[in-house]
């Protein structure tokens, strides 16, 4: 199992950025995928999740209305479109594979190495 | 709001010694508790899920216990690769992580 996250960059406040995560080693469309972030000096924060078939998405209140999670199961790739970025969105963003699909109690069994998003003028 | 509190913040241990890390939840999370090992710059790694079940490939020196609001991760004999930051994670009510315990070489 491997998840490779990418796309992090320096972006100005109010700007946009799209993160990608390439997955391999498992049947991608049968697992819920999430994004988790860690701001400098802070703890881990769950950001968003999407079911295996892409039919349902979930967001933390801190990003609702600004971020959009999506997936392309034909390419085994997960995305996070981030709009209206703010300084407090600065963080390392991790692509995460959940333990199963449609699970009310999922843990995170595989993580990417993380990609750094810096929001600054 | 669910809060996960880990203690201590830093644990200084000599190689070969035992390390005991604690995690407390502000309300019951049943056994829906996981532990992760993380070295900065690397991918976090799942150690324990369901409070006490070792993930695939995790050595037997790692053990988890507890339920409800009190949890413990024990590393029976620290190896060099075990010096890292450890996070607990409750997945009973959404997802909440503890602030981490850094295990450093004494």
Interface residues (C-beta under 8 A of the other chain):
Chain A: X3 X34 X36 X43 X44 X45 X46 X94 X99 X105 X106 X107 X108 X109 X110 X111 X112 X113 X114
Chain B: X32 X34 X36 X41 X42 X43 X44 X45 X46 X49 X50 X55 X87 X89 X91 X92 X94 X95 X96 X97 X98 X99 X100
